[in-house]
Amino acid sequence: MKGAAVESWDGRDGETVRAVVRVCEGAAPEEAFDIASAGAWLAFDAGVRSLDDRPWLWPRPPGEPERPARTLLDRLRGRTGSRAAPPAPPPPPPPAVALCHRDGRVREAALDAVRTAPELRPLLVVRCADWVAPVRAKARTLLAGLPGGALFPLAGLILRLARRERGDFARALLADALREGPAAEVLALTADPDRATYRLAYRIAVERGLLTPMELAATAASCGDVTLQDLCAEAAVAAVKPAGLVDPGAAVDPGAAVKPAGLVDPGVAVAPDSAVDPGAALDPGAALDPGAAAVLDRLLAARSPRVRSAGVTALRRAGRHGDAERFLADRSALVRACARYVLRQGGVDPLPLCRALCADPAAYPGAAAGLGECGDRATDAGTLWALVEHPLPAVRLHAIGGLRALDVVVRERLTPLLDDPSPAVVRAATRALLPEAAGIPEHLLRERSAPDRPRAVRMAADRLLRAAERQRLPEPGCR
């Protein structure tokens, strides 16, 4: 268990049992298991109580003589074996073990040891969620008396225990400590490997205005956590002000009022409370700070569609409606929809622009999907059917999506794409054909489900066969 996170909650795995026995024999917790792991402490807590079901594992008290076992001759003569002195009373368990004891009175008494043993504070946190009210009340009183900084190393354990029914007390203390503690401590927790910990740290950092808009934009664009992407992207977009963009290296003190024009004082971070209504637009004649405009550019270059969509929507507030045009051909439907919204708010009809982008499909493959989302059936269906035969797989893929959006899918014309060399195109054609799977000749699908066909083709045929079978089911009540 040393050096590895223990995720066992019942404490009955061999590593946990060995750690408990070692602590019972006098070893310090850091010598028996990985004290940096929240799961290890929880497993140790449960492991102590599991030893009550295995009394043979408890170490023999020192000085207790071992009673010899009866020999065969003793049993034949009816002897009971050698008499030994009565066993001495067992010594009190170590504090770490007593804090996890099955008897609530033992746990309550052991809490006093935490005052002089900071290394046992993780078990103090565990006892704050104890099922016995007196133990829980005493533990909470002791935890509330600790300085706020003492809770930061316990953040992972506190947030993991917050999932329990009585685990919200320690979490509230931690959140208050983060709101009032040094900024450096909060920022350090944003790099914690535990997901719940760094999410809370980022939330408090944004609330306190500890991160600059550029730092928020960079985090949103580079991290893989969807929750963090939304949090940081929204906070970065909040830096767009009706009178201009906040300097990406600047911050606003949470209690300071925003100046009616221009930029805020450099050196302070943007506070969410000072942000204006997201729907407010900038004066088209207002000049934008080049450095602050880089905040939006960082969001617009993000890999995540959620972050790009936030950046595209913010173009309206920045007065940069025209910059949304290139996102009409984005690979994400969400980003394309945001781009059309921004253009319409700027008085520009996106449909002619989408048609113009479709004239160069190799450069803008996503324009075909965008045309289907805002186009006209009578006018634009022919363009999309022509793009279905384009040599680039990306163009064919988005053209199929555009046909679905326009609701002009023709089964006979789309069925040949089930043999397309691109698996992505095969999957897109399958999704488009699912509503009409019953109309596809069954023998064509059976041929494509043969073992010698590519995997994407086989999976598409099987999926369509299942959909066709469901569509052919008789109506309820029919015989």
C-alpha positions, -999 to 999 in steps of 0.1 A, spaced: 0 0 0 30 23 4 33 46 -26 0 37 -41 -35 51 -38 -57 27 -20 -93 29 -33 -108 1 -10 -136 14 11 -142 -18 31 -107 -21 44 -105 -59 38 -78 -61 12 -45 -77 23 -25 -45 21 -48 -26 44 -48 -54 69 -11 -55 70 -9 -17 74 -34 -19 104 -14 -47 120 18 -27 117 3 4 133 -11 -18 161 24 -31 167 37 5 171 46 17 136 37 52 126 10 56 99 36 70 74 56 38 78 26 16 71 8 32 42 8 62 19 -5 90 41 -8 113 10 -36 92 -3 -72 100 8 -82 65 -2 -55 50 21 -69 68 51 -104 57 44 -93 22 39 -73 23 72 -103 36 90 -125 7 77 -96 -18 81 -93 -12 119 -129 -22 124 -126 -52 101 -99 -67 124 -126 -71 151 -139 -99 129 -104 -114 128 -92 -115 164 -63 -138 155 -47 -109 136 -44 -87 167 -9 -86 180 -3 -103 214 2 -78 242 39 -77 253 47 -99 283 17 -122 278 30 -158 281 20 -181 254 0 -211 266 14 -244 252 -10 -264 231 -22 -298 245 -2 -327 233 -16 -361 222 -5 -376 256 -23 -348 275 -55 -355 256 -53 -393 262 -47 -388 299 -75 -362 301 -51 -334 310 -59 -298 301 -23 -289 294 1 -267 312 -15 -239 331 -4 -204 323 -7 -172 342 -39 -153 335 -34 -130 305 -25 -94 312 -50 -67 302 -43 -56 267 -25 -23 264 -44 7 250 -44 9 212 -23 35 195 -41 68 188 -44 61 151 -61 28 158 -83 42 187 -96 69 164 -110 42 141 -122 19 169 -156 2 166 -166 16 200 -177 52 197 -166 60 233 -130 50 224 -131 71 192 -144 101 212 -117 98 238 -90 94 212 -98 127 196 -78 145 223 -46 130 209 -51 150 177 -43 182 196 -7 172 199 -4 149 169 -9 169 136 -2 138 116 -35 124 128 -56 152 114 -68 131 84 -86 109 109 -100 140 126 -115 149 92 -129 113 89 -145 116 124 -163 148 114 -185 126 93 -188 99 120 -222 82 125 -221 88 163 -233 123 172 -210 129 202 -179 118 182 -190 139 153 -196 170 174 -163 168 192 -144 162 160 -161 192 143 -152 215 172 -116 205 170 -114 209 132 -131 243 134 -104 254 158 -76 246 134 -61 275 113 -74 276 78 -41 268 63 -41 234 80 -70 223 59 -53 228 25 -32 196 27 -64 177 36 -85 190 7 -86 158 -12 -98 138 18 -123 165 28 -138 166 -7 -140 129 -9 -158 126 24 -182 154 12 -199 127 -8 -210 111 24 -243 120 42 -226 140 70 -195 151 51 -205 187 43 -192 203 74 -155 199 66 -161 210 30 -177 242 41 -147 249 64 -123 243 35 -143 266 11 -142 294 37 -105 289 43 -99 291 5 -119 323 3 -100 339 31 -66 323 28 -35 334 10 -38 336 -28 -6 315 -32 -22 286 -14 -54 287 -36 -34 289 -68 -12 260 -56 -43 238 -52 -53 245 -88 -24 223 -98 -35 194 -75 -40 161 -93 -73 154 -75 -101 165 -98 -125 177 -70 -97 196 -54 -85 216 -84 -121 223 -95 -129 238 -61 -97 258 -61 -104 272 -96 -139 281 -86 -126 300 -56 -98 316 -76 -123 329 -102 -146 341 -74 -117 360 -58 -103 373 -91 -69 356 -87 -64 347 -123 -60 371 -152 -82 368 -183 -54 354 -203 -46 327 -177 -83 318 -177 -84 316 -215 -53 295 -216 -67 271 -190 -100 268 -208 -82 262 -241 -57 236 -229 -74 216 -201 -94 184 -208 -119 189 -180 -153 200 -194 -164 216 -161 -132 236 -159 -135 246 -196 -169 261 -190 -158 278 -157 -127 294 -171 -142 303 -205 -171 321 -189 -148 340 -166 -125 350 -195 -154 361 -216 -166 382 -186 -135 404 -192 -152 418 -223 -166 452 -211 -190 476 -229 -162 501 -230 -135 478 -242 -116 447 -232 -97 444 -200 -60 440 -203 -53 403 -202 -26 408 -176 -48 431 -155 -72 423 -127 -99 442 -109 -102 442 -72 -135 426 -63 -146 456 -43 -135 482 -69 -160 497 -93 -154 495 -130 -144 527 -146 -170 541 -171 -146 540 -199 -112 526 -208 -93 499 -191 -90 491 -154 -58 496 -135 -32 470 -145 -20 445 -120 -53 433 -107 -75 404 -119 -110 406 -132 -137 398 -107 -169 382 -119 -190 406 -99 -177 435 -119 -186 419 -153 -215 434 -173 -244 417 -188 -232 391 -213 -258 403 -238 -244 438 -238 -226 448 -270 -197 471 -275 -198 504 -293 -186 496 -328 -165 527 -328 -147 517 -295 -111 508 -299 -100 474 -286 -68 469 -267 -46 446 -288 -34 426 -258 -69 422 -244 -82 410 -278 -57 382 -275 -79 367 -248 -107 361 -273 -82 349 -299 -70 323 -274 -105 311 -269 -112 310 -306 -82 288 -312 -91 262 -286 -96 226 -295 -127 222 -275 -159 232 -293 -174 245 -260 -145 269 -255 -146 280 -292 -183 286 -289 -178 308 -259 -152 328 -278 -174 332 -309 -204 344 -288 -181 369 -271 -173 384 -305 -206 402 -304 -198 420 -272 -164 429 -286 -179 444 -317 -161 419 -339 -191 405 -357 -172 400 -389 -147 376 -373 -175 351 -368 -177 345 -406 -148 320 -406 -166 299 -380 -196 292 -402 -175 263 -415 -164 251 -381 -164 213 -375 -187 217 -345 -224 224 -350 -225 244 -317 -198 268 -329 -215 272 -363 -248 281 -346 -230 307 -324 -213 322 -355 -247 325 -373 -261 342 -342 -233 367 -340 -235 376 -377 -273 381 -375 -268 403 -344 -244 424 -366 -270 427 -394 -254 401 -417 -273 372 -432 -252 341 -428 -268 321 -456 -251 338 -486 -218 335 -468 -224 297 -463 -232 294 -500 -200 312 -509 -179 290 -486 -194 259 -502 -179 271 -535 -145 260 -521 -153 229 -501 -118 217 -499 -108 247 -479 -140 248 -458 -154 213 -454 -177 222 -426 -195 248 -448 -217 220 -462 -231 212 -427 -236 249 -421 -254 253 -453 -278 225 -444 -285 241 -410 -295 275 -424 -302 268 -461 -333 263 -483 -344 229 -494 -353 239 -529 -322 260 -535 -294 243 -516 -303 205 -517 -286 202 -551 -254 217 -538 -252 193 -509 -259 163 -531 -231 173 -554 -208 176 -523 -217 141 -513 -195 129 -542 -165 151 -533 -132 133 -531 -124 146 -496 -140 125 -469 -144 155 -446 -166 172 -473 -187 141 -478 -191 137 -441 -204 173 -436 -225 171 -467 -244 142 -453 -249 162 -421 -263 191 -441 -287 168 -459 -300 155 -426 -304 191 -413 -324 200 -444 -344 168 -442 -338 159 -478 -322 125 -474 -330 101 -502 -325 65 -493 -315 52 -527 -289 79 -533 -273 76 -498 -272 38 -496 -240 35 -517 -221 55 -491 -223 25 -468 -193 12 -488 -174 45 -485 -137 39 -477 -139 65 -448 -154 50 -416 -166 84 -405 -186 88 -438 -200 53 -433 -212 62 -398 -227 94 -410 -246 77 -438 -258 51 -413 -272 77 -390 -290 94 -419 -305 60 -431 -317 48 -397 -352 63 -400 -357 45 -433 -338 13 -425 -369 -9 -433 -369 3 -469 -333 -9 -476 -333 -44 -493 -323 -69 -466 -300 -88 -489 -279 -57 -494 -273 -53 -456 -267 -91 -452 -239 -89 -479 -223 -60 -460 -223 -78 -427 -200 -106 -441 -167 -111 -422 -146 -100 -452 -161 -65 -452 -144 -36 -433 -154 -33 -397 -172 0 -402 -193 -15 -430 -202 -46 -409 -212 -25 -379 -233 -2 -401 -251 -31 -417 -258 -47 -383 -271 -15 -370 -294 -9 -399 -306 -46 -397 -316 -41 -361 -333 -8 -369 -352 -24 -398 -364 -53 -376 -378 -28 -350 -395 -9 -377 -411 -41 -391 -426 -51 -357 -464 -54 -359 -486 -28 -342 -497 -36 -306 -529 -56 -306 -525 -69 -341 -527 -107 -348 
